[in-house]
Amino acid sequence: MTHQIAIVSYFSIGAYDTDTVDEDRILSEVLGELGISHEIVIWSDPDVEWEKFTCLLIKSVWDYFDYYPEFLDWIERMKALKIPVWNDLETIKWNSSKEYLLEIEQRGFPVISGLILEAESAPELDLIREKIQSDTIVIKPLVSGGAKNTLKIKLSEWDNYSQKLKDLLQEEDFLVQPFIPEVAEVGEYSLLFFNGRFSHAVLKTPAKSDFRVQHYFGGTIQVITPTPEMLESCQKVMNTYAPNTLYGRVDGVEINGVFHLMELELIEPYLFLALSDDAIPNYQEALRKRLLNE
């Protein structure tokens, strides 16, 4: 079969890709080496002729949460076209709201889940204290990425933030989570999987006096070898919730030697392709099997 692949990306304004390696370009090079015709397209571009593509590879739709209603509409339009999509559209839709964390926790996995605050509700400090049981909390939109509108709040200073949170809740749902000291002290682990198989892993460490591990907030990243226990835990999450995915990233933290899930990234994760020697060959092999059945 002759393929015409769409590498699905976004229109960059520099908000989420500052100082990053262009993984769209790397994917393009990988497909070129495989002899597969392709082009990079913007998911929100109204002029894209989606019907001409034999497959969509969703790679860097990094602004989907900024235009969430439009993104959900786009998903429905792609479904109607019945073009193969990786990762598949139902998985992406499920993964787009952090409500999935509560679902995974209910299945018995160690998860940093939290409490959902519904849009237009009034945040109740007593309820948050009861459900979160932490002196410091992190609040983020239920549909979000890139640490957008993410706040770290000491509950002893609640009065300084309650109005701001009330204002934010006028727009959308939020998730309240306990602040995890291990994130600031050690960092957040990311394990990458292609076709459900482990590829490589990194440790993302926040800048001093910060809690956000994103590089554009000063965080650092290093390649690591996960412990057998960590790898087993992440593999179980992938096997249960992402069994037929082309790519997946399991983000989490170790607490008393137990890996706790913080994010299961199945939409547009940065894959750290330029950091690990194994990353690009493993990605290429996964694409070869998917697209060329080799």
C-alpha positions in Angstrom: 0.0 0.0 0.0 1.3 3.5 -0.9 1.0 5.8 2.1 0.5 9.5 2.3 1.0 10.3 6.0 0.0 13.4 7.8 2.2 14.4 10.7 -0.3 16.3 12.8 1.1 19.3 14.6 0.0 22.8 15.7 0.6 26.4 14.9 3.4 27.4 17.1 3.5 30.8 18.8 6.4 29.8 21.0 4.3 29.0 24.1 5.1 25.3 24.5 8.1 24.6 22.3 10.8 27.1 23.4 14.2 25.5 23.3 12.9 22.1 22.3 14.3 19.9 19.6 11.8 19.8 16.7 10.5 16.3 16.9 8.2 16.9 14.0 11.3 17.2 11.9 12.8 14.1 13.4 9.6 12.1 12.6 9.7 13.5 9.1 13.3 12.3 8.7 12.4 8.8 10.1 9.5 8.5 7.6 11.8 9.7 4.8 14.3 6.9 5.7 11.5 4.4 5.5 10.5 5.7 2.1 7.1 6.9 3.2 5.5 10.0 1.6 4.3 12.5 4.2 3.8 16.1 5.2 3.5 18.1 8.4 0.0 19.7 8.8 -1.7 21.8 11.4 -4.7 20.2 13.1 -6.6 23.5 13.2 -5.8 24.6 9.6 -9.2 24.8 7.8 -7.5 24.4 4.4 -6.0 20.9 5.1 -7.5 18.3 2.7 -7.6 15.4 5.2 -9.2 13.0 2.8 -6.0 12.7 0.8 -4.1 11.0 3.7 -4.0 7.3 4.3 -3.0 7.7 7.9 -2.7 10.5 10.5 0.2 10.5 13.0 -0.7 12.8 15.8 2.5 14.3 17.1 2.5 17.8 18.4 -1.0 19.2 18.8 0.3 21.1 21.8 -2.4 23.7 21.9 -5.4 21.4 21.9 -6.4 22.4 25.4 -6.4 26.1 24.4 -9.0 25.3 21.8 -10.7 22.3 23.4 -14.2 22.6 21.9 -12.6 23.0 18.4 -10.3 20.1 19.0 -13.2 17.8 20.0 -15.0 18.9 16.8 -11.9 18.0 14.8 -11.8 14.6 16.4 -15.4 14.0 15.3 -14.6 15.1 11.8 -11.6 12.8 11.6 -13.8 9.9 12.9 -16.3 10.5 10.1 -13.5 10.2 7.5 -12.5 6.8 8.9 -8.8 7.4 8.3 -6.5 5.3 10.5 -5.1 7.5 13.3 -2.4 6.9 15.8 -2.9 7.1 18.6 -6.6 6.3 17.9 -9.1 9.0 18.4 -11.1 7.3 21.2 -7.9 7.0 23.2 -7.0 10.6 22.6 -10.4 11.8 23.6 -10.3 9.7 26.8 -6.8 11.0 27.6 -7.7 14.7 27.0 -9.3 15.2 30.4 -7.4 14.4 33.6 -10.5 12.8 34.9 -8.9 9.6 33.6 -6.5 9.7 36.6 -9.5 9.0 38.9 -10.6 6.1 36.7 -7.1 4.5 36.9 -6.9 5.0 40.6 -10.2 3.2 41.0 -8.7 0.2 39.3 -6.1 0.0 42.1 -3.1 1.6 40.6 -1.0 4.0 42.7 -2.0 7.4 41.3 -1.7 11.0 42.3 -5.3 11.7 41.3 -7.1 14.4 43.2 -10.5 16.2 43.5 -12.4 17.7 40.7 -13.8 21.2 41.1 -16.5 21.8 38.6 -16.7 25.0 36.6 -18.8 27.8 38.2 -18.6 26.1 41.6 -17.3 27.7 44.8 -14.1 26.1 46.0 -14.6 24.8 49.6 -11.6 24.7 51.7 -13.0 22.2 54.2 -13.8 19.7 51.4 -10.3 20.1 49.9 -8.7 19.5 53.4 -10.9 16.4 53.8 -10.2 14.9 50.4 -6.6 15.9 49.7 -5.1 15.6 53.2 -2.1 17.7 52.4 -1.0 21.1 53.7 0.0 22.1 50.2 -2.0 21.6 47.1 -1.5 21.9 43.3 -4.5 23.2 41.2 -4.6 22.8 37.4 -7.3 22.8 34.8 -8.9 19.4 34.2 -8.0 19.8 30.5 -4.6 21.3 30.3 -0.9 21.0 29.6 2.4 22.9 29.9 1.6 23.9 33.5 -1.0 26.4 32.2 -2.9 28.1 35.0 -1.2 25.7 37.5 -1.0 27.0 41.1 0.8 25.7 44.1 -1.0 26.8 47.2 -0.3 26.4 50.9 -3.6 25.9 52.6 -2.5 28.2 55.4 -2.5 30.9 52.7 -5.8 30.0 51.2 -7.3 33.5 51.6 -4.6 34.9 49.2 -5.7 32.6 46.4 -9.4 31.9 46.9 -10.6 34.7 44.7 -8.2 33.9 41.9 -9.3 30.3 42.0 -12.9 31.4 42.0 -12.3 33.5 38.9 -10.5 30.6 37.1 -13.5 28.3 37.9 -15.7 30.6 36.0 -14.1 29.3 32.8 -13.5 25.6 33.3 -13.2 22.6 35.6 -10.1 22.2 37.7 -8.3 19.4 39.5 -6.9 19.7 43.0 -4.0 17.4 43.8 -1.7 17.1 46.8 1.7 18.7 46.4 4.3 15.8 46.2 7.6 16.9 47.8 9.4 14.2 45.9 8.8 16.0 42.6 10.7 19.0 43.9 13.4 17.0 45.7 14.0 14.2 43.1 12.0 15.0 40.0 9.4 13.3 37.8 10.1 10.2 35.8 9.0 9.7 32.2 9.0 6.2 30.6 8.5 6.1 26.9 6.8 3.2 25.1 6.5 2.5 21.3 3.9 -0.2 20.3 3.5 -1.0 23.9 7.2 -1.8 24.4 9.5 0.1 26.7 12.0 2.3 24.8 13.8 4.8 27.1 13.3 6.9 30.2 14.2 10.3 31.5 14.1 12.1 34.9 12.8 15.7 34.8 14.0 17.8 37.7 12.5 21.2 38.4 14.6 24.3 38.9 15.5 25.2 42.5 12.5 26.6 44.4 10.1 25.6 41.7 7.8 22.5 41.3 7.2 22.6 37.5 9.4 20.1 35.7 8.9 21.7 32.2 12.2 22.8 30.7 10.8 26.2 29.9 10.5 26.8 33.6 14.2 26.0 34.1 13.8 22.2 34.6 16.6 19.8 33.6 16.3 16.4 31.9 18.6 13.4 32.1 18.4 9.9 30.6 18.0 7.2 33.3 17.5 3.5 33.5 14.3 2.7 35.5 14.4 0.2 38.2 12.7 -3.2 37.4 9.9 -2.3 39.8 9.3 1.1 38.2 9.3 -0.5 34.7 6.9 -3.2 35.7 4.5 -0.7 37.2 4.5 1.5 34.1 4.2 -1.5 31.8 1.0 -2.6 33.7 -0.5 0.9 33.1 0.3 0.7 29.4 -1.0 -2.8 29.1 -4.3 -1.9 30.8 -5.0 1.6 29.3 -2.9 1.9 26.1 -2.6 -1.6 24.7 -2.7 -0.7 21.0 -0.9 2.7 21.0 1.9 3.7 18.7 3.4 5.8 21.5 2.8 6.5 25.2 4.6 8.3 28.0 4.1 7.3 31.6 5.0 10.2 34.0 5.2 9.7 37.7 7.1 9.9 41.0 8.5 7.4 43.4 7.1 7.6 47.0 8.7 5.3 49.5 9.9 3.1 46.6 6.5 2.8 44.9 5.9 4.4 41.5 2.8 6.7 41.5 1.3 7.7 38.2 1.0 11.5 37.6 0.2 11.6 33.9 -0.4 9.0 31.2 0.5 10.9 28.0 -1.2 9.4 24.9 -2.0 12.5 22.9 1.0 14.6 22.1 3.8 13.7 24.5 7.3 15.1 23.9 9.2 11.9 23.3 12.8 13.0 24.1 13.9 11.6 20.8 17.2 13.5 20.8 18.3 12.5 24.3 18.5 8.7 24.2 20.5 6.7 21.7 17.7 4.1 21.7 14.8 6.5 21.1 14.9 7.1 17.3 15.8 3.5 16.3 12.9 2.2 18.5 10.5 4.8 17.1 11.5 3.9 13.6 11.0 0.2 14.2 7.6 0.8 15.7 6.6 2.9 12.6 8.0 0.2 10.3 5.8 -2.4 11.9 2.7 -0.1 11.8 3.0 1.3 8.3 5.0 -1.3 6.4 4.0 -4.5 8.3 7.6 -5.5 8.4 
